[in-house]
């Protein structure tokens, strides 16, 4: 049975092969052509896809290259700008440094030349020149011509050694504290660094054993005292108010604007000098630390001048810048009235100026203070109120010099001041 089935299977197989071989050739060829055509179409589509892909990749690569090229170009430009900027800053720094060195050397050489020639012409940023006492004796002709005298010393007129037409004022100090030469030089350097148009300029100094002398620029117009208390020299109201503002600016600089705060301690008309242009210049600032207490031999432990000394000096309270404000208030009253703050030759109720001023202020008789001089009443009242605020008995109630200057200039309102208790009348 098995053999029969095997034979039938073989026969069927052979028959199948013969059928396949006998298929129509055209049909086979058609199938072959169809296959080839499909293959070509597929290949063509594949080829087109590859070309498109390549083109896209090329376009992408080209765009990317352009982007990177653009970024690289911008980066290069930024780097170039930074380099140029750095070179410019470096060059500018070098130029400034060279200019500074040349300028410094020029000033040093000029100062040395002036020192050698005896010329004390003022140079900014250069410390006051040191003189020998023998040089000052020649400059002042043996301290022959006295032009002023005060609690801190005597002032003599002098000339430059090689310029007889240029004058100086040499102040020979008295009652100087027994400080070391180094400490004295330190204080002098502090004074020498103070420069302001309303402060007298220190040109030089001498420390020769017991002799200590300060050399200042010479003021040909004398002091404010000469102008106020000499009838033929008195100025008009506008000029006097200009002087008052000048003094206020100078004190303000000492209190708030210079490198080290300075309390003058002796503001008075004799220490306010006038230059040839009518500008007020405060002198003797910075000397309080160098002077012994009781300079005036009037009150123990007090520095200053009777009539201008703030009440806190007498009470042994801490002395602040408000002591100068008080002294300025007294000077301002003298500028207004053109008289001294203490004058025994007047009527009893007018002897003490501040008391008389307040009486006139309360009584509405301010015109009596300026006599026949015509002054606008509101302006006169405003300036009187400034002075009365400055001379208040309590230091904390007095305004600062900055506020005083603003009030003098009319930029702030001035309230009515309280009664300034006269301390002088009780001693």
C-alpha positions in Angstrom: 0.0 0.0 0.0 2.8 2.3 0.9 4.5 1.6 -2.3 1.4 2.5 -4.3 1.0 5.9 -2.5 4.7 6.6 -3.1 4.3 5.9 -6.8 1.2 8.1 -7.0 3.1 11.0 -5.3 6.0 10.7 -7.7 3.6 10.6 -10.7 1.8 13.8 -9.5 5.1 15.5 -9.0 6.3 14.8 -12.5 3.1 15.9 -13.9 3.4 19.2 -12.1 6.8 19.9 -13.5 5.6 19.1 -17.0 2.7 21.5 -16.6 5.1 24.3 -15.4 7.4 23.7 -18.3 4.5 23.8 -20.7 3.2 27.2 -19.4 2.6 29.8 -22.0 5.8 31.6 -22.7 4.0 34.9 -23.3 2.4 34.7 -19.9 5.8 34.1 -18.3 7.3 36.9 -20.3 4.5 39.2 -19.3 5.1 38.3 -15.6 8.8 38.9 -16.1 8.2 42.3 -17.7 5.7 43.3 -15.0 8.3 42.4 -12.4 11.0 44.4 -14.1 8.6 47.4 -14.5 7.7 47.3 -10.8 11.3 47.1 -9.9 12.2 50.0 -12.0 9.4 52.1 -10.6 10.4 51.3 -7.1 14.0 52.0 -7.9 13.1 55.2 -9.5 11.0 56.3 -6.5 13.8 55.3 -4.2 16.3 57.2 -6.3 14.2 60.3 -6.3 13.8 60.0 -2.6 17.5 59.7 -2.2 18.2 62.7 -4.4 15.6 64.8 -2.5 17.1 63.7 0.7 20.6 64.6 -0.5 19.3 68.0 -1.7 17.6 68.6 1.7 20.8 67.6 3.5 22.8 69.8 1.2 20.4 72.7 1.7 20.5 72.1 5.5 24.2 71.9 5.6 24.5 75.1 3.5 22.1 76.9 5.8 23.9 75.7 8.9 27.2 76.8 7.4 25.8 80.2 6.7 24.5 80.5 10.2 27.8 79.4 11.8 29.6 81.7 9.4 27.4 84.7 10.4 27.8 83.9 14.1 31.5 83.5 13.7 31.7 86.9 11.9 29.8 88.6 14.7 32.0 87.0 17.3 35.1 88.2 15.5 33.7 91.8 15.3 32.9 91.8 19.1 36.4 90.5 19.9 37.9 93.2 17.7 35.8 95.9 19.4 36.8 94.7 22.8 40.5 94.7 21.9 40.3 98.2 20.5 38.5 99.4 23.6 41.1 97.9 25.9 43.9 99.4 23.9 42.2 102.8 24.0 41.6 102.6 27.8 45.2 101.5 28.3 46.6 104.3 26.1 44.4 106.9 28.0 45.6 105.6 31.3 49.3 105.8 30.2 48.7 109.4 28.9 47.0 110.5 32.2 49.8 108.8 34.3 52.5 110.5 32.3 50.7 113.9 32.5 50.4 113.4 36.3 54.0 112.6 36.7 55.1 115.6 34.6 52.8 117.9 36.4 54.0 116.7 39.8 57.6 117.1 38.9 56.9 120.6 37.5 55.3 121.6 40.7 58.1 120.2 42.8 60.7 122.0 40.7 58.8 125.2 40.8 58.3 125.0 44.6 62.1 124.3 45.0 62.9 127.3 42.8 60.6 129.5 44.7 62.1 128.3 48.0 65.6 129.1 46.7 64.5 132.5 45.6 62.6 133.3 48.7 59.3 133.6 46.8 56.3 132.3 48.7 53.8 132.6 45.8 50.8 130.4 46.5 50.8 127.0 44.9 47.9 124.6 45.3 48.5 121.2 46.7 51.9 122.3 48.0 52.5 122.5 51.7 53.4 125.8 53.3 57.1 126.6 53.0 59.4 126.3 56.0 61.6 129.4 56.7 64.5 129.9 59.0 64.0 132.7 61.6 66.9 134.6 60.0 65.1 134.7 56.7 62.0 136.1 58.3 64.1 138.7 60.1 65.4 139.9 56.7 61.9 139.7 55.2 60.4 141.9 58.0 63.5 144.1 58.5 63.9 142.8 62.0 60.1 142.7 62.7 60.1 146.5 62.5 56.6 147.4 61.1 53.8 146.2 63.3 50.4 146.1 61.6 48.3 144.2 64.1 48.2 142.7 67.6 46.0 140.1 69.1 45.7 137.4 71.8 47.6 134.9 69.6 50.5 137.2 68.7 51.8 140.2 66.9 51.7 140.7 63.1 54.4 142.4 61.1 54.6 143.6 57.5 57.3 142.0 55.3 58.3 141.6 51.7 59.7 138.7 49.6 63.5 138.4 49.7 63.8 138.8 45.9 60.6 140.8 45.3 60.3 143.9 47.3 56.9 144.7 45.8 55.2 141.5 47.1 54.1 141.9 50.7 53.5 139.2 53.4 52.2 139.3 56.9 54.4 137.5 59.5 52.7 136.6 62.7 55.0 136.0 65.7 53.0 133.6 67.9 52.6 134.1 71.7 51.2 131.8 74.4 51.9 128.7 72.3 51.4 125.4 74.0 54.6 123.4 74.8 54.0 120.9 72.0 56.8 119.1 70.2 58.0 120.4 66.9 56.5 117.4 65.1 53.0 118.2 66.6 53.4 121.8 65.7 54.3 121.0 62.1 51.3 118.6 61.9 48.9 121.3 63.0 50.5 123.8 60.5 50.1 121.3 57.7 46.4 120.9 58.5 46.0 124.7 58.3 48.0 124.8 55.1 45.7 122.4 53.4 42.7 124.7 54.0 42.0 126.7 50.8 38.9 128.9 50.4 38.3 132.3 48.9 37.0 133.6 52.2 39.9 132.3 54.3 43.3 133.9 54.6 46.0 131.8 53.0 48.9 130.4 55.0 52.1 130.7 52.9 54.8 129.5 55.3 56.1 129.1 58.8 59.2 129.1 61.0 60.1 126.9 63.9 63.4 128.0 65.4 63.6 127.2 69.1 61.2 129.3 71.1 60.4 131.4 68.0 57.3 130.3 66.1 56.1 132.5 63.2 53.4 132.0 60.6 53.6 133.8 57.2 50.3 134.8 55.6 49.4 136.7 52.4 49.1 140.4 53.0 45.7 142.1 53.0 46.1 145.8 52.0 42.6 146.9 53.0 43.0 146.1 56.7 40.4 144.4 58.9 36.6 144.6 59.1 37.0 146.4 62.4 38.8 149.2 60.6 35.9 149.6 58.2 33.0 149.2 60.7 34.3 151.4 63.5 35.8 154.2 61.4 33.0 156.5 60.2 34.8 157.7 57.0 35.4 154.1 55.9 32.0 152.7 56.6 30.3 150.8 53.7 26.7 150.9 52.6 24.1 148.2 53.5 24.5 146.1 50.3 28.3 146.0 50.7 28.0 145.1 54.4 25.6 142.3 53.7 28.0 140.9 51.1 30.7 140.8 53.8 28.4 139.0 56.2 27.7 136.3 53.6 31.4 136.0 52.9 32.1 135.4 56.6 29.3 132.9 56.8 30.7 130.9 53.8 34.2 130.9 55.3 33.0 129.6 58.7 30.7 127.0 56.9 33.8 125.7 55.1 35.7 125.3 58.3 32.8 123.5 60.0 31.6 121.2 57.2 33.7 121.2 54.1 37.4 121.1 54.9 39.3 117.8 55.5 39.4 118.2 59.2 36.6 120.1 61.0 38.0 123.4 62.5 36.3 125.4 65.3 37.7 128.9 65.1 37.0 129.9 68.7 37.8 133.6 68.0 35.5 135.1 65.4 35.6 138.9 65.6 36.0 141.8 63.2 39.8 142.1 64.0 40.3 138.5 62.6 38.3 139.3 59.4 40.6 140.9 56.8 39.6 142.6 53.6 41.3 142.1 50.2 41.7 144.6 47.5 38.4 143.5 45.9 36.4 144.0 49.1 36.1 140.2 49.8 36.2 139.2 53.5 38.9 136.7 54.5 38.9 135.0 57.9 42.3 134.8 59.6 43.7 132.9 62.6 41.6 129.7 62.0 43.2 126.5 63.3 45.2 128.3 66.0 43.0 127.4 68.9 44.7 124.0 69.3 48.1 125.7 69.4 47.2 128.4 72.0 47.2 128.1 75.7 43.9 128.6 77.6 43.2 132.0 79.1 44.8 133.8 76.1 43.0 137.0 77.0 43.7 136.8 80.7 40.0 137.5 81.3 38.4 134.2 82.0 40.1 131.0 83.1 40.1 128.3 80.5 38.5 130.4 77.9 39.7 130.9 74.3 38.4 133.9 72.5 37.7 137.6 73.1 35.4 139.2 75.6 32.1 140.1 74.0 32.3 137.4 71.3 32.7 134.4 73.6 29.7 132.0 73.7 28.1 131.4 77.1 29.1 127.7 77.2 32.7 128.7 77.6 31.8 130.2 81.0 29.9 127.2 82.1 32.7 124.8 81.2 30.4 122.9 78.8 31.6 121.1 75.7 32.4 123.6 73.0 31.1 122.8 69.6 30.8 124.6 66.3 27.8 126.4 67.8 30.3 128.6 69.7 31.4 130.0 66.3 27.7 130.5 65.4 27.3 132.7 68.5 30.4 134.8 67.7 29.2 135.2 64.1 25.8 136.5 65.5 27.6 139.2 67.5 29.7 140.2 64.5 26.5 140.3 62.3 24.9 142.7 64.8 28.0 144.9 64.6 27.9 144.8 60.8 24.2 145.8 60.9 24.7 148.7 63.3 28.3 149.7 62.5 29.2 149.8 66.2 31.0 147.7 68.8 29.1 145.1 70.8 30.2 146.8 74.1 30.3 150.6 74.1 30.4 152.3 77.5 30.1 155.7 75.9 26.5 155.2 74.9 23.3 155.4 77.0 22.9 152.7 79.6 20.3 150.7 77.7 22.5 150.8 74.6 25.8 149.7 76.1 25.3 146.0 75.3 24.4 145.7 71.6 22.4 142.5 71.7 20.2 143.8 74.5 19.5 147.0 72.7 18.8 145.2 69.4 16.2 142.9 71.0 14.5 145.9 72.7 14.2 147.6 69.3 13.0 144.3 67.8 10.2 143.9 70.3 9.3 147.5 70.2 9.1 147.6 66.4 11.8 150.3 66.2 14.4 148.6 64.1 15.1 151.8 62.1 17.0 153.1 65.2 19.7 150.5 64.6 20.8 151.9 61.2 20.3 155.6 62.0 19.8 157.7 58.9 20.7 154.9 56.5 17.9 153.8 54.2 17.3 150.1 54.4 14.3 148.1 53.2 12.4 147.3 56.5 11.6 143.7 55.7 15.2 143.0 54.7 16.4 144.7 57.9 14.0 142.6 60.0 15.1 139.4 58.3 18.8 140.0 59.0 18.1 141.0 62.6 16.2 137.8 63.1 19.1 135.8 61.8 21.5 137.5 64.3 19.1 136.9 67.2 18.9 133.2 66.4 22.7 132.9 66.4 23.1 134.5 69.8 20.7 132.4 71.7 21.9 131.3 75.1 21.2 127.6 74.5 23.7 126.2 71.9 21.3 123.5 70.6 18.8 126.2 69.6 21.3 128.1 67.4 21.2 127.2 63.7 24.1 125.6 61.9 26.2 127.8 59.7 24.6 126.2 56.6 21.2 127.2 57.8 22.5 130.7 58.7 23.8 131.2 55.2 20.5 130.1 53.7 18.7 132.6 55.9 21.1 135.4 54.9 20.5 134.5 51.2 16.7 134.6 51.8 16.1 131.1 50.6 14.4 129.9 53.8 11.8 131.3 56.1 12.9 132.7 59.4 10.6 132.2 62.5 10.5 134.8 65.2 13.4 134.2 67.6 13.0 134.0 71.4 14.6 136.4 73.8 18.4 135.8 73.7 19.3 136.0 77.5 22.3 138.3 77.7 24.9 136.4 79.6 27.4 139.2 79.4 25.2 141.5 81.4 25.3 139.1 84.4 29.1 138.9 84.7 
